[in-house]
């Protein structure tokens, strides 16, 4: 994906999708501006160490975190 993609929901609301690189500093910077963080994990690779580190950082920062 090249750059952020913005989709308009209605006249007053929009959603911006940003693909983050696989580095903790970049993920942490993006989490500061995000209202919602969505992880898309490749099933053939599985969970990586960075995923668990980022979830831990979100919890320590006091961000709302839900797991399903």
C-alpha positions in Angstrom: 0.0 0.0 0.0 1.4 3.4 -0.9 0.5 5.9 1.8 -2.7 6.3 3.8 -6.1 5.5 2.3 -9.0 7.6 3.5 -12.6 6.4 3.0 -15.6 8.6 3.7 -18.3 7.0 5.7 -20.9 9.8 5.6 -20.9 13.5 5.2 -19.1 14.1 8.5 -17.1 10.9 9.2 -14.1 9.3 7.6 -11.7 6.4 8.2 -8.0 6.5 7.4 -6.1 3.3 7.0 -2.3 3.4 7.5 -0.1 0.4 7.1 2.7 0.4 9.6 6.2 -0.9 9.1 7.3 -3.8 11.3 9.3 -1.8 13.8 8.3 -0.9 17.4 9.1 2.8 17.2 6.9 3.3 14.1 4.1 1.2 15.7 4.3 3.2 18.9 4.1 6.5 17.0 1.1 5.4 15.0 -0.7 4.1 18.1 -0.5 7.6 19.6 -2.6 9.1 16.8 -4.9 6.1 16.3 -8.4 5.6 17.8 -8.3 1.9 16.9 -5.4 -0.4 16.1 -6.2 -3.5 14.0 -3.6 -6.3 13.7 -3.7 -8.4 10.5 -1.6 -11.5 11.2 -0.4 -13.8 8.5 -1.6 -17.3 9.4 1.3 -19.0 7.6 3.8 -17.1 9.8 1.9 -16.8 13.0 2.5 -14.4 15.9 5.9 -12.7 16.0 7.7 -11.3 19.0 7.0 -7.7 17.9 3.2 -8.3 18.1 3.4 -9.3 21.7 5.8 -6.4 22.5 3.5 -3.9 20.9 0.4 -5.3 22.8 2.4 -5.0 26.0 3.4 -1.3 25.2 -0.3 -0.5 24.4 -1.3 -1.9 27.8 1.4 0.0 29.7 0.5 3.3 27.9 -3.1 2.9 29.2 -4.6 2.3 25.7 -7.9 0.4 25.6 -7.1 -3.1 24.4 -9.6 -5.8 23.6 -8.7 -9.4 22.6 -11.2 -11.8 21.0 
